[in-house]
Amino acid sequence: MTIQLIPSHINLILMSFFLFVSGLQAQTLQENDKKLNRETNKIIKNAEEELGENAFSSAEASYRKAISKNETSAPARYNMAKMYYGKEKPAQATSRYKQAAKVAETKEDKHDVFHNMGNSYMDQKKYAEAIENYKNSRRNNHTDDKTS
């Protein structure tokens, strides 16, 4: 029984081919992510316009559509939470802020989410939760004077 090895130049060709295919896949994923973000942002913009026209139900439906389209969209959840907070629905706002906190990527976004979630808890007279969220907000931006 003889084991035949693949010549080194064929190995090099195969490795190059696999690297090329991997690069194409990564590029396609990036393009898909950009397209998804553009589509989601368009829906969010529509929701904001509807909210500006006091069409709360339509805005809520648009935010839900944006979240459904892009489950990792922090802006969709955050803006929906702000909408609920503005309509004096702090429990619903808190729920959406929690979701936004899970998908927020930047410290600035996390800071804003936790700060506003703290405000929402304050309105519900849940002071311990409010303080914890203000602390989380400060951890993400220790220079913010609003959360002192």
FINU-769817 format. One record per atom (N, C-alpha, C, O, CB): atom name; residue number from 0; x, y, z. Coordinates in steps of 0.05 Angstrom, whole numbers. Glycine has a CB too. Example, Ala and Ser with C-alpha at 12.3 -4.5 7.8 and 13.67 -1.06 7.14 Angstrom:
2
N; 0; 264; -114; 156
CA; 0; 246; -90; 156
C; 0; 264; -66; 156
O; 0; 285; -66; 169
CB; 0; 226; -89; 181
N; 1; 257; -45; 142
CA; 1; 273; -21; 143
C; 1; 258; 1; 157
O; 1; 268; 23; 161
CB; 1; 282; -12; 114
end
This chain:
148
N; 0; 17; -23; 0
CA; 0; 0; 0; 0
C; 0; 18; 25; 0
O; 0; 35; 28; 17
CB; 0; -19; 0; 24
N; 1; 14; 42; -19
CA; 1; 30; 66; -23
C; 1; 13; 90; -18
O; 1; -9; 93; -29
CB; 1; 43; 67; -50
N; 2; 23; 108; -2
CA; 2; 9; 134; 3
C; 2; 20; 154; -16
O; 2; 45; 158; -17
CB; 2; 11; 143; 33
N; 3; 3; 166; -32
CA; 3; 12; 186; -51
C; 3; 6; 213; -40
O; 3; -17; 220; -34
CB; 3; -1; 181; -79
N; 4; 26; 230; -38
CA; 4; 23; 257; -28
C; 4; 16; 275; -51
O; 4; 25; 271; -74
CB; 4; 49; 266; -14
N; 5; 1; 296; -45
CA; 5; -6; 316; -65
C; 5; 18; 335; -69
O; 5; 29; 344; -49
CB; 5; -32; 333; -57
N; 6; 27; 340; -93
CA; 6; 49; 357; -98
C; 6; 44; 385; -85
O; 6; 22; 394; -84
CB; 6; 55; 360; -128
N; 7; 66; 398; -76
CA; 7; 63; 423; -62
C; 7; 51; 445; -78
O; 7; 36; 462; -67
CB; 7; 91; 432; -52
N; 8; 55; 446; -105
CA; 8; 43; 467; -121
C; 8; 12; 463; -122
O; 8; -2; 483; -125
CB; 8; 55; 467; -149
N; 9; 3; 439; -121
CA; 9; -26; 434; -121
C; 9; -38; 443; -94
O; 9; -59; 454; -92
CB; 9; -33; 404; -126
N; 10; -23; 437; -72
CA; 10; -32; 446; -46
C; 10; -34; 477; -45
O; 10; -54; 487; -34
CB; 10; -12; 437; -24
N; 11; -15; 490; -57
CA; 11; -15; 519; -58
C; 11; -39; 529; -74
O; 11; -52; 549; -66
CB; 11; 11; 530; -70
N; 12; -45; 517; -96
CA; 12; -68; 524; -112
C; 12; -94; 520; -97
O; 12; -111; 537; -97
CB; 12; -68; 508; -139
N; 13; -97; 497; -83
CA; 13; -121; 491; -68
C; 13; -124; 511; -45
O; 13; -146; 521; -40
CB; 13; -120; 462; -57
N; 14; -103; 517; -31
CA; 14; -105; 536; -9
C; 14; -112; 564; -19
O; 14; -129; 578; -7
CB; 14; -78; 538; 7
N; 15; -101; 572; -42
CA; 15; -108; 598; -53
C; 15; -137; 599; -61
O; 15; -151; 619; -57
CB; 15; -90; 603; -78
N; 16; -147; 577; -73
CA; 16; -175; 576; -81
C; 16; -193; 578; -56
O; 16; -213; 594; -57
CB; 16; -181; 549; -95
N; 17; -187; 564; -35
CA; 17; -204; 565; -11
C; 17; -203; 593; 2
O; 17; -223; 602; 12
CB; 17; -195; 544; 9
N; 18; -180; 606; 2
CA; 18; -178; 633; 13
C; 18; -194; 652; -4
O; 18; -208; 670; 7
CB; 18; -149; 642; 14
N; 19; -193; 649; -30
CA; 19; -209; 666; -48
C; 19; -239; 663; -43
O; 19; -253; 683; -41
CB; 19; -202; 659; -78
N; 20; -248; 638; -41
CA; 20; -277; 633; -36
C; 20; -285; 644; -9
O; 20; -306; 656; -6
CB; 20; -282; 602; -37
N; 21; -268; 641; 11
CA; 21; -274; 652; 38
C; 21; -276; 682; 37
O; 21; -294; 694; 49
CB; 21; -253; 644; 58
N; 22; -258; 695; 22
CA; 22; -259; 724; 19
C; 22; -285; 733; 5
O; 22; -296; 754; 13
CB; 22; -235; 734; 3
N; 23; -293; 718; -15
CA; 23; -318; 725; -29
C; 23; -342; 723; -10
O; 23; -360; 740; -10
CB; 23; -323; 707; -53
N; 24; -342; 702; 7
CA; 24; -364; 698; 25
C; 24; -365; 721; 46
O; 24; -387; 732; 52
CB; 24; -362; 672; 40
N; 25; -342; 729; 56
CA; 25; -341; 751; 75
C; 25; -350; 777; 62
O; 25; -365; 792; 75
CB; 25; -312; 754; 86
N; 26; -343; 782; 38
CA; 26; -351; 806; 24
C; 26; -381; 806; 19
O; 26; -394; 827; 23
CB; 26; -337; 809; -3
N; 27; -392; 783; 12
CA; 27; -421; 781; 8
C; 27; -436; 786; 34
O; 27; -457; 799; 34
CB; 27; -428; 753; -3
N; 28; -426; 775; 56
CA; 28; -439; 779; 82
C; 28; -438; 809; 90
O; 28; -458; 819; 100
CB; 28; -425; 763; 104
N; 29; -416; 822; 85
CA; 29; -415; 851; 90
C; 29; -434; 867; 73
O; 29; -448; 885; 83
CB; 29; -386; 861; 86
N; 30; -436; 860; 48
CA; 30; -455; 874; 30
C; 30; -484; 869; 39
O; 30; -500; 887; 39
CB; 30; -452; 864; 1
N; 31; -490; 844; 48
CA; 31; -517; 838; 58
C; 31; -523; 854; 83
O; 31; -545; 863; 87
CB; 31; -520; 808; 63
N; 32; -503; 856; 101
CA; 32; -507; 871; 126
C; 32; -512; 901; 120
O; 32; -530; 913; 132
CB; 32; -483; 869; 144
N; 33; -497; 912; 101
CA; 33; -502; 940; 93
C; 33; -529; 944; 82
O; 33; -543; 964; 88
CB; 33; -480; 949; 73
N; 34; -538; 926; 65
CA; 34; -565; 928; 53
C; 34; -586; 926; 74
O; 34; -605; 941; 74
CB; 34; -569; 906; 31
N; 35; -583; 907; 93
CA; 35; -602; 904; 114
C; 35; -603; 929; 131
O; 35; -625; 938; 139
CB; 35; -595; 879; 132
N; 36; -581; 940; 138
CA; 36; -580; 965; 154
C; 36; -593; 988; 139
O; 36; -608; 1004; 151
CB; 36; -551; 972; 161
N; 37; -589; 991; 113
CA; 37; -602; 1012; 97
C; 37; -632; 1009; 98
O; 37; -647; 1028; 102
CB; 37; -592; 1012; 68
N; 38; -641; 984; 94
CA; 38; -670; 979; 94
C; 38; -682; 984; 121
O; 38; -704; 996; 123
CB; 38; -676; 950; 85
N; 39; -668; 976; 142
CA; 39; -678; 980; 169
C; 39; -679; 1010; 176
O; 39; -699; 1020; 187
CB; 39; -660; 966; 190
N; 40; -658; 1024; 168
CA; 40; -657; 1053; 173
C; 40; -680; 1068; 159
O; 40; -691; 1088; 169
CB; 40; -630; 1065; 165
N; 41; -686; 1059; 135
CA; 41; -708; 1071; 120
C; 41; -735; 1067; 134
O; 41; -751; 1085; 136
CB; 41; -710; 1058; 91
N; 42; -739; 1043; 146
CA; 42; -764; 1038; 161
C; 42; -764; 1055; 186
O; 42; -785; 1065; 194
CB; 42; -766; 1008; 168
N; 43; -741; 1057; 200
CA; 43; -740; 1074; 224
C; 43; -746; 1103; 217
O; 43; -760; 1116; 232
CB; 43; -711; 1072; 237
N; 44; -735; 1113; 195
CA; 44; -740; 1141; 187
C; 44; -770; 1144; 182
O; 44; -782; 1165; 190
CB; 44; -724; 1148; 161
N; 45; -783; 1125; 170
CA; 45; -811; 1126; 165
C; 45; -827; 1127; 191
O; 45; -846; 1142; 194
CB; 45; -821; 1101; 148
N; 46; -818; 1111; 211
CA; 46; -831; 1110; 237
C; 46; -828; 1138; 250
O; 46; -847; 1148; 262
CB; 46; -818; 1089; 255
N; 47; -805; 1150; 248
CA; 47; -801; 1176; 260
C; 47; -819; 1198; 247
O; 47; -829; 1215; 261
CB; 47; -771; 1185; 257
N; 48; -822; 1196; 221
CA; 48; -840; 1214; 207
C; 48; -869; 1210; 216
O; 48; -883; 1230; 221
CB; 48; -838; 1211; 176
N; 49; -877; 1185; 219
CA; 49; -904; 1179; 229
C; 49; -908; 1190; 257
O; 49; -929; 1200; 264
CB; 49; -910; 1149; 228
N; 50; -888; 1187; 273
CA; 50; -889; 1197; 301
C; 50; -891; 1227; 301
O; 50; -906; 1239; 317
CB; 50; -865; 1187; 317
N; 51; -877; 1240; 283
CA; 51; -878; 1269; 280
C; 51; -906; 1279; 272
O; 51; -914; 1301; 278
CB; 51; -858; 1279; 260
N; 52; -921; 1261; 259
CA; 52; -949; 1268; 250
C; 52; -969; 1258; 271
O; 52; -993; 1257; 266
CB; 52; -954; 1255; 223
N; 53; -959; 1250; 295
CA; 53; -976; 1239; 316
C; 53; -991; 1214; 309
O; 53; -1012; 1208; 319
CB; 53; -996; 1260; 326
N; 54; -980; 1199; 290
CA; 54; -992; 1173; 282
C; 54; -978; 1151; 299
O; 54; -962; 1135; 288
CB; 54; -988; 1168; 251
N; 55; -984; 1150; 325
CA; 55; -971; 1132; 343
C; 55; -973; 1103; 334
O; 55; -953; 1089; 334
CB; 55; -982; 1135; 371
N; 56; -996; 1094; 327
CA; 56; -1000; 1066; 320
C; 56; -984; 1058; 295
O; 56; -973; 1037; 293
CB; 56; -1030; 1060; 315
N; 57; -984; 1076; 276
CA; 57; -968; 1071; 251
C; 57; -938; 1071; 257
O; 57; -924; 1054; 247
CB; 57; -974; 1092; 230
N; 58; -929; 1089; 274
CA; 58; -901; 1090; 282
C; 58; -893; 1065; 297
O; 58; -872; 1053; 292
CB; 58; -895; 1115; 299
N; 59; -911; 1056; 315
CA; 59; -906; 1032; 330
C; 59; -903; 1008; 311
O; 59; -886; 991; 314
CB; 59; -928; 1027; 351
N; 60; -921; 1006; 291
CA; 60; -921; 984; 272
C; 60; -895; 986; 255
O; 60; -883; 965; 249
CB; 60; -945; 985; 253
N; 61; -886; 1009; 248
CA; 61; -862; 1012; 233
C; 61; -837; 1004; 249
O; 61; -819; 990; 239
CB; 61; -858; 1041; 223
N; 62; -836; 1012; 274
CA; 62; -814; 1003; 291
C; 62; -814; 973; 294
O; 62; -793; 960; 293
CB; 62; -816; 1016; 319
N; 63; -838; 961; 298
CA; 63; -839; 932; 300
C; 63; -829; 919; 274
O; 63; -816; 898; 274
CB; 63; -868; 923; 306
N; 64; -836; 931; 252
CA; 64; -827; 920; 226
C; 64; -796; 922; 224
O; 64; -784; 903; 214
CB; 64; -840; 936; 202
N; 65; -785; 944; 232
CA; 65; -756; 947; 232
C; 65; -742; 926; 249
O; 65; -722; 915; 242
CB; 65; -748; 976; 241
N; 66; -753; 922; 273
CA; 66; -742; 902; 291
C; 66; -745; 874; 279
O; 66; -726; 858; 282
CB; 66; -756; 903; 319
N; 67; -767; 869; 267
CA; 67; -771; 842; 255
C; 67; -752; 838; 231
O; 67; -742; 816; 227
CB; 67; -801; 840; 245
N; 68; -747; 859; 217
CA; 68; -729; 858; 194
C; 68; -700; 854; 202
O; 68; -685; 839; 190
CB; 68; -731; 883; 176
N; 69; -692; 868; 224
CA; 69; -664; 867; 233
C; 69; -664; 864; 263
O; 69; -666; 884; 278
CB; 69; -649; 892; 224
N; 70; -663; 840; 273
CA; 70; -665; 834; 301
C; 70; -642; 846; 318
O; 70; -644; 848; 342
CB; 70; -665; 804; 305
N; 71; -620; 853; 305
CA; 71; -598; 865; 320
C; 71; -597; 895; 318
O; 71; -577; 908; 324
CB; 71; -571; 853; 310
N; 72; -619; 908; 310
CA; 72; -619; 937; 307
C; 72; -625; 950; 334
O; 72; -647; 950; 344
CB; 72; -641; 945; 287
N; 73; -604; 961; 346
CA; 73; -607; 976; 371
C; 73; -623; 1001; 366
O; 73; -641; 1007; 383
CB; 73; -580; 983; 383
N; 74; -619; 1016; 344
CA; 74; -635; 1041; 341
C; 74; -665; 1036; 339
O; 74; -680; 1052; 350
CB; 74; -625; 1055; 316
N; 75; -673; 1014; 327
CA; 75; -702; 1009; 325
C; 75; -714; 1005; 353
O; 75; -735; 1016; 359
CB; 75; -707; 984; 307
N; 76; -700; 989; 369
CA; 76; -710; 984; 396
C; 76; -709; 1009; 414
O; 76; -727; 1015; 429
CB; 76; -694; 961; 409
N; 77; -686; 1023; 411
CA; 77; -682; 1047; 427
C; 77; -703; 1068; 420
O; 77; -715; 1080; 438
CB; 77; -654; 1058; 423
N; 78; -707; 1073; 395
CA; 78; -727; 1093; 386
C; 78; -755; 1086; 394
O; 78; -771; 1103; 402
CB; 78; -725; 1098; 356
N; 79; -761; 1060; 393
CA; 79; -788; 1051; 401
C; 79; -791; 1055; 431
O; 79; -812; 1063; 441
CB; 79; -792; 1021; 394
N; 80; -770; 1050; 447
CA; 80; -771; 1054; 476
C; 80; -775; 1084; 482
O; 80; -792; 1091; 499
CB; 80; -745; 1045; 489
N; 81; -761; 1102; 467
CA; 81; -765; 1130; 471
C; 81; -793; 1139; 464
O; 81; -805; 1156; 477
CB; 81; -745; 1146; 454
N; 82; -805; 1126; 444
CA; 82; -832; 1132; 436
C; 82; -851; 1125; 459
O; 82; -869; 1141; 466
CB; 82; -840; 1117; 410
N; 83; -848; 1101; 471
CA; 83; -865; 1093; 493
C; 83; -861; 1111; 517
O; 83; -880; 1119; 530
CB; 83; -859; 1064; 501
N; 84; -836; 1118; 522
CA; 84; -830; 1136; 545
C; 84; -844; 1163; 541
O; 84; -855; 1175; 560
CB; 84; -800; 1140; 548
N; 85; -843; 1173; 517
CA; 85; -856; 1199; 510
C; 85; -886; 1197; 513
O; 85; -899; 1218; 518
CB; 85; -848; 1207; 482
N; 86; -897; 1174; 509
CA; 86; -926; 1170; 512
C; 86; -934; 1161; 540
O; 86; -956; 1152; 545
CB; 86; -936; 1149; 491
N; 87; -914; 1165; 559
CA; 87; -919; 1158; 587
C; 87; -926; 1129; 591
O; 87; -945; 1123; 605
CB; 87; -940; 1176; 599
N; 88; -911; 1112; 578
CA; 88; -914; 1083; 581
C; 88; -887; 1071; 590
O; 88; -874; 1057; 575
CB; 88; -924; 1069; 554
N; 89; -880; 1078; 615
CA; 89; -852; 1071; 624
C; 89; -847; 1041; 625
O; 89; -824; 1032; 621
CB; 89; -847; 1083; 651
N; 90; -867; 1024; 631
CA; 90; -862; 995; 632
C; 90; -855; 984; 604
O; 90; -837; 968; 601
CB; 90; -887; 981; 643
N; 91; -870; 994; 584
CA; 91; -864; 985; 557
C; 91; -837; 996; 548
O; 91; -822; 983; 534
CB; 91; -886; 994; 537
N; 92; -831; 1021; 556
CA; 92; -806; 1033; 549
C; 92; -783; 1017; 561
O; 92; -763; 1011; 548
CB; 92; -804; 1063; 559
N; 93; -786; 1010; 586
CA; 93; -765; 994; 600
C; 93; -760; 968; 585
O; 93; -737; 960; 582
CB; 93; -773; 988; 629
N; 94; -781; 955; 577
CA; 94; -778; 929; 563
C; 94; -761; 933; 537
O; 94; -744; 916; 531
CB; 94; -806; 918; 556
N; 95; -767; 954; 522
CA; 95; -752; 959; 497
C; 95; -724; 969; 503
O; 95; -705; 962; 488
CB; 95; -767; 980; 480
N; 96; -720; 984; 524
CA; 96; -693; 992; 531
C; 96; -676; 968; 538
O; 96; -652; 966; 531
CB; 96; -693; 1012; 555
N; 97; -688; 948; 552
CA; 97; -673; 924; 559
C; 97; -664; 910; 533
O; 97; -642; 900; 532
CB; 97; -691; 905; 576
N; 98; -682; 908; 514
CA; 98; -675; 896; 488
C; 98; -653; 911; 474
O; 98; -635; 899; 463
CB; 98; -700; 894; 470
N; 99; -655; 937; 475
CA; 99; -634; 954; 462
C; 99; -607; 950; 475
O; 99; -587; 950; 462
CB; 99; -643; 984; 462
N; 100; -607; 948; 502
CA; 100; -582; 944; 517
C; 100; -568; 919; 508
O; 100; -544; 918; 507
CB; 100; -588; 944; 547
N; 101; -584; 898; 502
CA; 101; -572; 872; 494
C; 101; -558; 874; 467
O; 101; -539; 859; 463
CB; 101; -593; 851; 494
N; 102; -567; 891; 450
CA; 102; -556; 892; 423
C; 102; -539; 917; 417
O; 102; -527; 919; 396
CB; 102; -578; 890; 402
N; 103; -539; 936; 436
CA; 103; -523; 960; 433
C; 103; -493; 952; 431
O; 103; -484; 936; 447
CB; 103; -528; 981; 456
N; 104; -479; 965; 413
CA; 104; -451; 957; 408
C; 104; -431; 977; 419
O; 104; -410; 970; 430
CB; 104; -446; 953; 379
N; 105; -437; 1003; 417
CA; 105; -418; 1023; 426
C; 105; -423; 1031; 455
O; 105; -446; 1029; 465
CB; 105; -419; 1047; 407
N; 106; -403; 1041; 468
CA; 106; -406; 1051; 495
C; 106; -425; 1075; 496
O; 106; -441; 1078; 515
CB; 106; -378; 1060; 507
N; 107; -424; 1092; 475
CA; 107; -442; 1115; 474
C; 107; -472; 1105; 473
O; 107; -489; 1116; 487
CB; 107; -436; 1132; 449
N; 108; -477; 1085; 456
CA; 108; -504; 1075; 455
C; 108; -513; 1062; 481
O; 108; -535; 1066; 490
CB; 108; -507; 1054; 432
N; 109; -495; 1047; 493
CA; 109; -502; 1034; 519
C; 109; -507; 1055; 540
O; 109; -525; 1052; 556
CB; 109; -479; 1015; 528
N; 110; -490; 1076; 540
CA; 110; -494; 1098; 559
C; 110; -522; 1109; 557
O; 110; -536; 1112; 577
CB; 110; -473; 1120; 555
N; 111; -530; 1116; 532
CA; 111; -557; 1128; 528
C; 111; -579; 1109; 536
O; 111; -598; 1117; 549
CB; 111; -560; 1135; 498
N; 112; -576; 1084; 529
CA; 112; -597; 1064; 535
C; 112; -600; 1062; 566
O; 112; -622; 1063; 576
CB; 112; -590; 1036; 523
N; 113; -578; 1058; 580
CA; 113; -579; 1054; 609
C; 113; -589; 1079; 623
O; 113; -604; 1077; 642
CB; 113; -552; 1046; 620
N; 114; -581; 1102; 613
CA; 114; -590; 1127; 626
C; 114; -621; 1130; 623
O; 114; -635; 1135; 642
CB; 114; -576; 1152; 612
N; 115; -631; 1125; 599
CA; 115; -660; 1128; 594
C; 115; -675; 1106; 608
O; 115; -698; 1110; 617
CB; 115; -666; 1128; 565
N; 116; -663; 1082; 610
CA; 116; -677; 1061; 625
C; 116; -678; 1068; 655
O; 116; -698; 1062; 668
CB; 116; -662; 1033; 622
N; 117; -657; 1082; 665
CA; 117; -658; 1091; 693
C; 117; -681; 1111; 696
O; 117; -695; 1110; 716
CB; 117; -631; 1105; 700
N; 118; -684; 1129; 677
CA; 118; -707; 1149; 679
C; 118; -733; 1134; 679
O; 118; -752; 1141; 694
CB; 118; -705; 1168; 655
N; 119; -735; 1114; 662
CA; 119; -760; 1099; 660
C; 119; -766; 1085; 687
O; 119; -789; 1084; 696
CB; 119; -759; 1078; 637
N; 120; -746; 1073; 699
CA; 120; -750; 1060; 725
C; 120; -757; 1081; 746
O; 120; -774; 1075; 764
CB; 120; -724; 1045; 734
N; 121; -746; 1105; 745
CA; 121; -752; 1126; 764
C; 121; -782; 1132; 762
O; 121; -796; 1136; 783
CB; 121; -736; 1151; 759
N; 122; -793; 1134; 738
CA; 122; -821; 1140; 734
C; 122; -839; 1118; 746
O; 122; -862; 1123; 753
CB; 122; -827; 1144; 705
N; 123; -828; 1094; 747
CA; 123; -844; 1072; 758
C; 123; -839; 1069; 788
O; 123; -849; 1050; 801
CB; 123; -836; 1046; 744
N; 124; -823; 1087; 799
CA; 124; -816; 1087; 828
C; 124; -800; 1061; 835
O; 124; -803; 1051; 858
CB; 124; -841; 1089; 845
N; 125; -785; 1051; 816
CA; 125; -768; 1028; 821
C; 125; -739; 1039; 824
O; 125; -723; 1038; 805
CB; 125; -770; 1006; 797
N; 126; -734; 1049; 848
CA; 126; -710; 1065; 852
C; 126; -684; 1049; 851
O; 126; -664; 1058; 840
CB; 126; -712; 1079; 878
N; 127; -685; 1025; 862
CA; 127; -661; 1008; 861
C; 127; -652; 1002; 833
O; 127; -629; 1003; 826
CB; 127; -665; 982; 877
N; 128; -672; 995; 816
CA; 128; -667; 989; 788
C; 128; -657; 1014; 773
O; 128; -639; 1013; 756
CB; 128; -692; 978; 774
N; 129; -669; 1037; 780
CA; 129; -660; 1062; 768
C; 129; -631; 1068; 774
O; 129; -615; 1075; 756
CB; 129; -678; 1085; 777
N; 130; -624; 1065; 799
CA; 130; -596; 1071; 808
C; 130; -577; 1052; 794
O; 130; -556; 1060; 784
CB; 130; -593; 1068; 838
N; 131; -584; 1026; 792
CA; 131; -567; 1007; 778
C; 131; -562; 1014; 749
O; 131; -540; 1012; 738
CB; 131; -579; 978; 780
N; 132; -584; 1024; 736
CA; 132; -581; 1032; 708
C; 132; -565; 1057; 705
O; 132; -550; 1061; 685
CB; 132; -609; 1035; 695
N; 133; -568; 1076; 723
CA; 133; -552; 1100; 722
C; 133; -522; 1093; 726
O; 133; -505; 1104; 713
CB; 133; -561; 1120; 744
N; 134; -517; 1073; 743
CA; 134; -489; 1064; 747
C; 134; -478; 1052; 721
O; 134; -456; 1058; 713
CB; 134; -487; 1044; 770
N; 135; -495; 1036; 708
CA; 135; -486; 1024; 683
C; 135; -482; 1046; 662
O; 135; -463; 1044; 645
CB; 135; -508; 1004; 673
N; 136; -498; 1066; 663
CA; 136; -495; 1089; 644
C; 136; -468; 1102; 649
O; 136; -453; 1108; 630
CB; 136; -518; 1109; 647
N; 137; -461; 1107; 674
CA; 137; -436; 1120; 681
C; 137; -412; 1102; 674
O; 137; -391; 1113; 666
CB; 137; -435; 1127; 711
N; 138; -415; 1076; 676
CA; 138; -393; 1058; 668
C; 138; -387; 1060; 638
O; 138; -364; 1055; 630
CB; 138; -401; 1029; 675
N; 139; -406; 1068; 623
CA; 139; -402; 1070; 594
C; 139; -395; 1099; 586
O; 139; -385; 1103; 563
CB; 139; -427; 1062; 579
N; 140; -398; 1118; 603
CA; 140; -389; 1145; 598
C; 140; -387; 1159; 625
O; 140; -405; 1172; 635
CB; 140; -409; 1161; 579
N; 141; -363; 1157; 636
CA; 141; -359; 1169; 663
C; 141; -357; 1199; 663
O; 141; -357; 1211; 685
CB; 141; -333; 1158; 674
N; 142; -357; 1212; 640
CA; 142; -355; 1241; 639
C; 142; -383; 1255; 636
O; 142; -384; 1279; 636
CB; 142; -338; 1250; 615
N; 143; -404; 1239; 635
CA; 143; -430; 1250; 631
C; 143; -440; 1263; 657
O; 143; -440; 1250; 678
CB; 143; -451; 1229; 622
N; 144; -447; 1288; 656
CA; 144; -457; 1302; 679
C; 144; -487; 1297; 685
O; 144; -496; 1301; 708
CB; 144; -453; 1332; 676
N; 145; -502; 1288; 665
CA; 145; -530; 1283; 668
C; 145; -535; 1260; 687
O; 145; -555; 1260; 701
CB; 145; -544; 1278; 641
N; 146; -517; 1241; 687
CA; 146; -522; 1216; 702
C; 146; -507; 1216; 729
O; 146; -503; 1195; 741
CB; 146; -513; 1192; 686
N; 147; -499; 1239; 738
CA; 147; -484; 1242; 764
C; 147; -502; 1235; 787
O; 147; -493; 1236; 810
CB; 147; -473; 1270; 767
end
